[in-house]
Amino acid sequence: MKQSDRTKGEPLQELEVLRRQITELKAAVEQHERVQAELRERELKYRKIFENLQDIFYQVDIAGKIIDVSPSVLRYSGYTREELIGKSVVDLYANPADRGTFLEAVSINGEVSDYEIQLKDKWGKVVETSINARLLKDASGKPTSIEGTFRDISARKRTEGALRASEERYRLLFYQSPVGVFHYDHSLRITDFNDQLVSLLQSSRERLSVLDMNTIKDQRILPAINEALQGREGFYEGPYEPTTGSARVWALMRTAPLFDEHGQVKGGIAIVEDFTKRRDAAREIFMLAQALRSIRDCVSITDLEDNVLFVNDAFSKIYGYSPEEIVGKSISLVRSASNPPSVVEQILPATLKGGWEGEILNRRKDH
């Protein structure tokens, strides 16, 4: 058909099609620009996250060459990101043989979580590290790289070490204490105890391990036991007859609460000492002191520096010094200046060897 034969409406139709194509193209361009803007914004956001990671992100190829690492590595290792990219990760291992063990773990499971390993920083200092990583593969399933994060857990490891040391010290104190020690829960059942408690009560591990303190025949200790369960310290001193043993003791017991990780009382600890011998010795010393005070002979007791520790009533009456005036002072207060020095000097050495006997001049307070 000749150009002259075209109808007048055809150019208008072509123009409309062209306008429509231009509008669609413009919309496509605007959509493309929006997508690009969103991608740039997203890349910027992820870049900020990447650069401010507290943990360290890294990616290495299957041979161990570092492909990428987050800038946060500087804080933990002293290396800049630029110094590490292209470097072999094996050079960062405190023990290079650990790299093979790590690769084996990642290969078996495809990933590892909280995998602990020792790395070293720029100056060779060992850094305790926890790693989360996964193995990346290509379309054929061939491993290509490993990526993940790691963090410095040196402070946590030191805390754990200190806690273990503290627990070990407590364990030694608990089991090797010269006095009886036991733990108990809210139901008043003994949960742990040392051998010294068994010996003190003349009992056995078998009988103590099943003891319910609600059923003990001598319940004089229970108020102190329950004080600890109320979050307070408890104390008991007095006679005690154990349910599981044959001992008859004068017991000195202190109790204190035990707390869980939330600060709640979970039970108590009791420290028990057999005070029988010390009580009897104290009673005997008291009786002897009373006897010395009441006898008619003059008695004084001094230490190795000749300072007075004790005087009886006869001494005070004869020399005129009350106990308050002379105890703690030198016995020379009552020595006469007319005593030959050689006699005075031999008293203490002879006394230490078994005793001294002789004559010496003393003086009263008012002379």
Salt bridges, closest charged atoms under 4 A:
GLU10 OE1 - ARG6 NE 3.05
GLU14 OE2 - ARG6 NH2 3.10
ASP55 OD2 - ARG151 NH2 2.68
ASP68 OD1 - ARG81 NH2 2.82
GLU83 OE2 - LYS122 NZ 3.06
GLU116 OE2 - ARG156 NH2 2.80
GLU116 OE1 - LYS157 NZ 2.91
GLU147 OE2 - ARG134 NH2 2.71
GLU160 OE2 - ARG156 NE 3.31
GLU168 OE2 - ARG171 NH2 2.81
ASP195 OD1 - ARG205 NH2 3.06
ASP212 OD2 - ARG189 NH2 3.87
ASP218 OD2 - ARG220 NH2 2.77
GLU227 OE1 - ARG232 NE 3.04
GLU241 OE1 - ARG248 NE 3.83
GLU261 OE2 - HIS262 NE2 3.70
GLU273 OE2 - ARG278 NH1 2.35
GLU325 OE2 - LYS365 NZ 2.36
ASP366 OD1 - ARG364 NE 3.18
ASP366 OD1 - HIS367 ND1 2.77
